[in-house]
């Protein structure tokens, strides 16, 4: 039986590249698809979840590149580059599992292939997007899973509508499940993300955490008493997404840190998931995401964020008139240059970052996303 796929959103026209002075009113993100992309995503299913020194970024990179306008030859070149430098062949566990056993394998990474197969099989009887909503309700996602890569992979998968990728994203979230593990009820409140980061910075005083991988350093943070004592819970976190996006953009612009990059692309992915299933925008999950952001921020030394933005950065919203704005033509040319360089780089993180920034710019009108990429 053929896998069924419903429409993820009502299709909308993504706004043309416009300056920040013309704030976009877009409320949804376009689906991402092309024949070449779908064929390459088929091939990506033969790549293991764990690759050489990283996780399988290939399908996320290809989806972002396609949305940025990459043609067939560019997509094929990106796939071949990943295959040559990072890919490992998919491995399977001997044990077959059914959908009724998913709870038993939650957090057990070696069941990824079996879990993916069970979900893909269920898609033969049930619409893929409907099944995704059902599983997200049964297994609320932990954003920090696989250093935010699991939610990023699922977000791109849902926009492509590729059954194998949707199954892979869901399996990654279930089998890689990594909750923050902090009882937020025992934490003091902060009123805003900026206030929360300031408290953490004051408490940690530039403390450096050892570790090679993002998750490794975050685990060290979660075992550090000063962080657990001073990390605050956020007041009404489900209403503070715009402020958190603004703060994370400022963090990455100031540090250009690899972990901060994942916060930015992770927040963009979370936006997609909230559009896909608004039921995810509940206080408990939003608090989990906030605490994951706090731990990631602490893991890079909790740098004090400057009250004034770095030189050349435009102010947002009401203060836009105080900063020089790009004209339509200037914005168009700047974005096309940034996109061209990202695709030529064959750097999966740069491509995803460029894509996330472009869409956040289109959705918010915040010129800082462009300025950050060009400075």
C-alpha positions as CSV (number, residue, x, y, z in Angstrom):
1,X,0.0,0.0,0.0
2,X,1.3,3.4,-0.9
3,X,2.2,5.9,1.8
4,X,-0.3,8.7,2.1
5,X,0.7,12.4,2.6
6,X,-1.6,15.2,3.3
7,X,-0.8,18.9,2.8
8,X,1.3,20.2,5.7
9,X,0.0,23.7,5.4
10,X,-2.2,25.7,3.1
11,X,0.4,26.8,0.5
12,X,1.3,30.5,0.7
13,X,3.5,32.7,-1.5
14,X,6.8,33.3,0.3
15,X,7.5,37.0,0.2
16,X,10.0,38.3,-2.2
17,X,13.3,39.5,-0.7
18,X,12.4,42.8,0.9
19,X,14.1,45.2,3.2
20,X,13.4,45.2,6.9
21,X,11.3,48.3,6.5
22,X,8.6,46.3,4.8
23,X,7.7,43.8,7.5
24,X,6.4,40.6,6.1
25,X,2.9,39.3,7.1
26,X,3.6,35.7,6.3
27,X,2.2,33.3,8.8
28,X,3.3,30.0,7.3
29,X,6.3,28.5,5.5
30,X,6.2,27.1,2.0
31,X,6.6,23.4,1.4
32,X,10.0,22.4,0.0
33,X,10.0,20.1,-3.0
34,X,11.5,19.2,-6.3
35,X,11.9,15.9,-8.2
36,X,15.7,16.0,-7.8
37,X,15.3,16.6,-4.0
38,X,12.9,13.7,-3.5
39,X,15.2,11.4,-5.4
40,X,18.2,12.4,-3.3
41,X,16.2,12.1,-0.1
42,X,15.5,8.5,-1.2
43,X,19.2,7.9,-1.4
44,X,19.7,9.6,2.0
45,X,17.8,6.7,3.6
46,X,20.8,4.5,3.0
47,X,23.0,6.7,5.2
48,X,23.2,5.9,8.9
49,X,21.9,8.3,11.6
50,X,25.5,8.6,12.9
51,X,28.1,9.7,10.4
52,X,31.8,10.4,10.6
53,X,32.1,12.7,13.6
54,X,28.6,14.0,13.3
55,X,25.0,13.0,12.7
56,X,23.3,12.7,9.2
57,X,23.0,16.3,8.1
58,X,22.7,15.4,4.4
59,X,18.9,15.5,4.1
60,X,18.6,18.7,6.1
61,X,21.3,20.4,4.0
62,X,19.7,19.3,0.7
63,X,16.2,20.5,1.8
64,X,17.6,23.9,2.9
65,X,19.6,24.2,-0.4
66,X,16.6,23.3,-2.5
67,X,14.6,26.0,-0.7
68,X,17.4,28.5,-1.4
69,X,17.1,27.8,-5.1
70,X,19.8,25.1,-5.7
71,X,19.3,23.4,-9.1
72,X,19.6,19.7,-9.7
73,X,23.3,19.7,-10.4
74,X,24.0,21.7,-7.2
75,X,21.9,19.3,-5.1
76,X,23.7,16.3,-6.6
77,X,27.1,17.9,-5.9
78,X,26.1,18.5,-2.3
79,X,24.9,14.9,-1.9
80,X,28.1,13.5,-3.5
81,X,30.3,15.7,-1.2
82,X,28.5,14.4,1.9
83,X,28.7,10.9,0.7
84,X,32.5,11.2,0.1
85,X,33.4,12.9,3.3
86,X,30.9,12.0,6.1
87,X,28.4,9.3,5.2
88,X,28.4,5.8,6.8
89,X,26.1,3.0,5.5
90,X,22.9,2.5,7.4
91,X,23.0,-0.2,10.1
92,X,20.0,-2.2,11.3
93,X,19.2,-3.9,14.6
94,X,18.3,-7.5,14.5
95,X,15.2,-7.0,16.6
96,X,11.9,-6.0,14.9
97,X,9.6,-3.7,16.8
98,X,6.0,-2.7,16.5
99,X,4.3,0.6,17.0
100,X,3.1,-0.5,20.4
101,X,6.7,-0.9,21.5
102,X,7.9,2.6,20.8
103,X,7.7,3.7,24.4
104,X,10.1,0.9,25.4
105,X,12.8,2.1,23.0
106,X,12.6,5.8,23.8
107,X,16.1,7.1,24.4
108,X,17.8,4.0,23.0
109,X,19.6,5.1,19.9
110,X,20.5,1.7,18.6
111,X,16.8,1.1,17.9
112,X,16.7,4.0,15.3
113,X,16.5,1.8,12.2
114,X,13.8,-0.5,13.7
115,X,11.8,2.4,14.9
116,X,12.0,4.2,11.6
117,X,10.9,1.0,9.8
118,X,7.9,0.6,12.2
119,X,6.8,4.2,11.6
120,X,7.3,3.9,7.8
121,X,5.2,0.7,7.8
122,X,2.4,2.4,9.7
123,X,2.4,5.2,7.1
124,X,1.0,2.6,4.7
125,X,-2.2,2.6,6.7
126,X,-2.2,6.2,8.0
127,X,-1.5,9.6,6.5
128,X,2.1,10.5,7.3
129,X,1.4,14.0,8.6
130,X,-1.5,12.7,10.7
131,X,0.8,10.1,12.2
132,X,3.5,12.7,12.9
133,X,1.0,14.8,14.9
134,X,-0.1,11.7,16.8
135,X,3.4,10.6,17.7
136,X,4.4,14.2,18.7
137,X,1.5,14.1,21.1
138,X,2.5,10.7,22.5
139,X,6.2,11.5,22.6
140,X,6.6,15.2,23.3
141,X,9.9,16.2,21.7
142,X,12.9,17.1,23.7
143,X,14.5,20.0,21.7
144,X,18.0,19.2,22.9
145,X,17.9,15.7,21.4
146,X,21.0,15.2,19.1
147,X,22.1,18.8,19.8
148,X,18.8,20.2,18.3
149,X,19.4,18.2,15.1
150,X,16.4,15.9,15.6
151,X,13.9,18.7,15.5
152,X,15.7,20.3,12.6
153,X,15.6,17.1,10.6
154,X,11.9,16.5,11.4
155,X,11.0,20.1,10.5
156,X,12.6,19.9,7.1
157,X,11.1,16.4,6.6
158,X,7.6,17.7,7.2
159,X,8.1,20.5,4.7
160,X,9.4,18.1,2.0
161,X,6.6,15.6,2.7
162,X,9.1,12.8,2.1
163,X,7.8,9.7,4.0
164,X,11.2,8.2,4.7
165,X,12.5,11.5,6.1
166,X,9.4,12.1,8.2
167,X,9.9,8.6,9.7
168,X,13.6,9.3,10.2
169,X,12.9,12.6,12.0
170,X,10.4,11.0,14.3
171,X,12.6,8.0,15.0
172,X,15.5,10.3,15.8
173,X,13.4,12.2,18.3
174,X,12.1,9.1,19.9
175,X,15.2,7.0,20.1
176,X,17.6,9.9,20.7
177,X,15.3,11.4,23.3
178,X,17.4,13.7,25.6
179,X,15.3,15.7,28.0
180,X,16.9,18.6,29.9
181,X,16.1,16.9,33.2
182,X,15.6,20.0,35.3
183,X,12.5,20.4,37.5
184,X,11.5,23.9,36.5
185,X,9.1,24.2,39.5
186,X,12.1,24.6,41.8
187,X,13.5,27.5,39.8
188,X,13.0,31.2,40.3
189,X,11.2,33.1,37.5
190,X,12.6,35.6,35.1
191,X,10.5,37.9,33.0
192,X,12.3,37.8,29.7
193,X,14.9,35.7,27.9
194,X,17.4,38.6,28.2
195,X,16.9,38.7,31.9
196,X,17.4,35.0,32.2
197,X,20.7,35.0,30.2
198,X,21.9,37.9,32.3
199,X,21.4,36.0,35.5
200,X,23.2,33.0,34.2
201,X,26.1,35.1,33.0
202,X,26.4,36.8,36.4
203,X,26.4,33.4,38.2
204,X,28.8,31.5,35.9
205,X,31.4,34.3,35.4
206,X,32.7,33.0,32.2
207,X,33.1,29.4,33.4
208,X,34.4,27.1,30.6
209,X,33.0,23.6,30.2
210,X,35.0,20.9,28.7
211,X,33.8,18.7,25.8
212,X,34.3,18.1,22.1
213,X,30.7,17.8,21.1
214,X,27.8,20.1,21.9
215,X,25.8,17.5,23.9
216,X,28.9,16.6,25.8
217,X,29.4,20.2,27.0
218,X,25.7,20.7,27.8
219,X,25.8,17.5,29.9
220,X,28.7,19.1,31.9
221,X,26.6,22.2,32.4
222,X,23.7,20.2,33.7
223,X,26.0,18.7,36.4
224,X,27.3,22.1,37.5
225,X,25.7,23.2,40.8
226,X,25.9,27.0,40.1
227,X,23.9,26.6,36.9
228,X,21.2,24.5,38.5
229,X,20.9,27.0,41.3
230,X,20.8,30.2,39.2
231,X,19.1,29.0,35.9
232,X,15.6,30.6,36.0
233,X,12.4,29.4,34.5
234,X,10.8,31.8,32.0
235,X,7.5,33.5,32.7
236,X,4.9,32.4,30.1
237,X,7.6,30.9,27.8
238,X,5.0,29.9,25.1
239,X,4.5,33.7,24.5
240,X,8.2,34.6,24.4
241,X,9.4,33.1,21.1
242,X,10.0,36.5,19.3
243,X,12.1,37.7,22.2
244,X,14.0,34.5,22.4
245,X,14.7,34.5,18.6
246,X,16.0,38.1,18.9
247,X,18.3,37.1,21.8
248,X,19.7,34.1,20.1
249,X,20.4,36.1,17.0
250,X,22.3,38.6,19.1
251,X,24.2,35.8,20.8
252,X,25.3,34.3,17.5
253,X,26.1,37.7,15.9
254,X,28.3,38.5,18.9
255,X,30.1,35.2,19.3
256,X,29.7,33.3,15.9
257,X,29.8,30.3,18.2
258,X,29.0,26.8,16.7
259,X,26.6,26.0,19.6
260,X,24.8,29.4,19.2
261,X,24.4,28.6,15.5
262,X,22.5,25.4,16.5
263,X,20.3,27.5,18.8
264,X,19.4,29.8,15.8
265,X,18.6,26.9,13.4
266,X,16.9,25.0,16.1
267,X,14.6,27.9,16.9
268,X,13.8,28.2,13.2
269,X,12.9,24.5,13.1
270,X,10.8,24.8,16.2
271,X,8.8,27.6,14.5
272,X,8.0,25.1,11.7
273,X,6.9,22.4,14.2
274,X,4.6,24.9,16.0
275,X,3.1,25.8,12.6
276,X,2.7,22.2,11.8
277,X,1.1,21.3,15.2
278,X,0.0,24.4,17.3
279,X,-0.7,22.0,20.2
280,X,3.0,21.8,20.8
281,X,3.0,25.4,21.9
282,X,2.3,24.6,25.5
283,X,4.0,25.9,28.6
284,X,5.8,22.7,29.5
285,X,7.4,22.1,26.1
286,X,8.2,25.8,25.8
287,X,9.9,25.7,29.2
288,X,11.9,22.7,28.1
289,X,13.1,24.6,25.1
290,X,14.0,27.6,27.1
291,X,16.0,25.5,29.6
292,X,17.8,23.8,26.7
293,X,18.7,27.3,25.4
294,X,20.0,28.3,28.8
295,X,22.1,25.2,29.1
296,X,23.5,25.7,25.6
297,X,24.2,29.4,26.4
298,X,26.1,28.3,29.6
299,X,28.1,25.7,27.7
300,X,29.8,28.4,25.6
301,X,30.7,30.4,28.7
302,X,27.5,32.5,29.1
303,X,29.1,35.6,27.5
304,X,27.7,38.9,28.6
305,X,25.6,40.2,25.7
306,X,26.3,43.8,24.9
307,X,23.4,46.2,25.5
308,X,24.3,47.9,22.2
309,X,24.4,45.8,19.1
310,X,27.7,45.4,17.2
311,X,28.4,48.2,14.8
312,X,26.4,48.1,11.6
313,X,23.5,46.3,13.1
314,X,20.0,47.7,12.5
315,X,17.5,48.0,15.3
316,X,14.3,46.1,15.0
317,X,10.6,47.2,14.8
318,X,10.0,50.7,16.3
319,X,13.7,51.6,16.1
320,X,14.2,50.8,12.5
321,X,14.1,54.4,11.5
322,X,17.1,55.1,13.6
323,X,19.3,52.7,11.5
324,X,20.2,52.8,7.8
325,X,18.0,50.4,5.8
326,X,18.8,48.6,2.6
327,X,16.7,49.4,-0.4
328,X,14.8,46.6,-2.2
329,X,17.6,46.3,-4.8
330,X,20.4,46.3,-2.2
331,X,18.6,43.6,-0.1
332,X,18.0,41.4,-3.1
333,X,21.6,41.7,-4.3
334,X,23.0,41.0,-0.8
335,X,20.8,38.0,-0.2
336,X,21.6,36.5,-3.6
337,X,25.3,36.9,-2.9
338,X,25.0,35.3,0.6
339,X,23.0,32.4,-0.9
340,X,25.4,31.9,-3.7
341,X,28.4,31.7,-1.4
342,X,26.6,29.3,1.0
343,X,25.8,26.9,-1.8
344,X,29.3,27.0,-3.1
345,X,30.8,26.3,0.3
346,X,29.1,22.9,0.5
347,X,29.1,23.5,4.2
348,X,25.9,21.9,5.6
349,X,25.8,24.2,8.7
350,X,26.4,27.4,6.6
351,X,23.6,26.4,4.2
352,X,21.1,25.7,7.0
353,X,22.1,28.9,8.8
354,X,21.6,30.9,5.6
355,X,18.2,29.3,5.0
356,X,17.0,29.9,8.5
357,X,18.2,33.5,8.5
358,X,16.5,34.2,5.1
359,X,13.2,32.8,6.2
360,X,13.3,34.6,9.6
361,X,14.1,37.8,7.7
362,X,11.1,37.2,5.5
363,X,8.8,36.4,8.4
364,X,9.9,39.2,10.8
365,X,11.5,41.8,8.6
366,X,14.5,41.9,10.9
367,X,17.4,43.2,8.8
368,X,19.9,41.9,11.4
369,X,19.6,38.4,9.9
370,X,21.1,39.7,6.7
371,X,23.6,42.0,8.3
372,X,24.9,39.2,10.5
373,X,25.6,37.0,7.5
374,X,27.5,39.7,5.7
375,X,29.7,41.0,8.6
